[in-house]
């Protein structure tokens, strides 16, 4: 058979299609970023690491890299939970408060009640599931906007934490060693990595697998992309939303354990504002605030970007206020980029 008789679909090169594709290079770049949401944060991370490395030689020191990874462990785990919620076009302002409440329950039951670490961790999981379940019920049953629902539970969980703990910090030395085990470190290529970092990465691997390889993950993206279309296709939207908040609560219980190990203590006044850092990591990582688009690997890159920026600016001698300013600018740029990418021509 001559090549002239081959169907158009079999042709390796279609001049007509190339002619009809009159997109500018900028529009093509936007299309690539739309197909690969994690690409832009990866580029930003590489540039940031190179720039800060040239600005200060200490940035590349093994001790400093170890510090960055340990700082990212807790925020990165919170950001996994936040990613699940934001993928459904929601937001959870109570992730930090939930983590602190779970950590205080874990610490208190081991010191005042003499409970074993296993019991403490299970109770922390129950607290996380209960907090996530309440958020989910407020969103699905009372039909409250996620922003309002979690803004309310943020204050509720903070109040419960202070009432339960009486505002007192539980030191790591007063708890069983298993409770602070997540803070232990071991060398990897000259950099000391904490056990908490390994557990955080395990959480990313698990959530990434579930989102990409299971029907539940497909339903999460479908609900976030178009809730009405998902309902018409037979997906139980409320059930998916409730399951997302429950899954987020379970991940927050893990974050509570990591926080105890990271600080070698459980304090009711630490980590409450990490909800903002978690949102920042998710947004910078390319997950759309409008739902339906994004990956947890992009979130991990976003968490690393936040950690690198804070650390690099600190080494440069800038005040912490300027570090916060830089992160705020990153958020604005990331959201603006997301808006631009969403306008891609199909």
Secondary structure, 3 states (H helix, E strand, C coil): CCHHHCCHHHCCCCHHHHHHCCCCHHHHHHHHHHHCCHHHHHHHHHHHHHHHHHHCHHHHCHHHHHHHHHHHHHHHHHHHHHHHHHHCCCCCCCHHHHHHHHHHHHHHHHHCCCCCHHHHHHHHHHHHHHHHHHHHHHHHCCCCCHHHHHHHHHHHHHHHHHHHHCCCCEEHHHCCHHHHHHHCEEEECCEEEEHHHHHHHHHHHHHHHHHHHCHHHHHHHHHHHCHHHHHHCCCCHHHHHHHHHHHHHHHHHHHHHHHHHHHCEECCCCCCCHHHHHHHHHHHCCCCCCCCCCCHHHHHHHHHHHHHHHHHHHHCCCCHHHHHHHHHHHHHHHHHHHHHHHCCCC
